[in-house]
Amino acid sequence: MPWRPQPAELVYAPPAYPSHDYRGEGEIFTIRLGREVVGHLTRKDWTAIGWLPRPGLSEEAGIVREIVEDILRDFAAEGRPMVDAWAEVLNYTQHDAPVRAPLEGFRHPLADE
């Protein structure tokens, strides 16, 4: 969910929580299926959230990715607080302990151009 310039006005977008700017330090959870990393759930505070799935997932890990995305989309559509969606994702997935670290490494190098 990183920010990218939009080439045109969006006609429809699924409900979503605001995404942070991937600058500075934030909290990072690595979501896993066994040893396979499914993606990273990030936040700087409780006003914005980031979900960055890895490409090329196995079929089983792809299901976990869909579970995370469904929870985030459904909770946002229902108007539920972001903290509830965050807790639900962590309840339903295998994940590493949180790490506080710089978020810049998750951004595409051309994102600011």
Sequence and secondary structure as in RCSB ss.txt:
>XXXX:A:sequence
MPWRPQPAELVYAPPAYPSHDYRGEGEIFTIRLGREVVGHLTRKDWTAIGWLPRPGLSEEAGIVREIVEDILRDF
AAEGRPMVDAWAEVLNYTQHDAPVRAPLEGFRHPLADE
>XXXX:A:secstr
      SS  S            SEEEEEEEEETTEEEEEEEEEETTEEEEEE SS  HHHHHHHHHHHHHHHHH
HHTT  HHHHHHHHHHHSEE   EEEESGGGS TTTT 
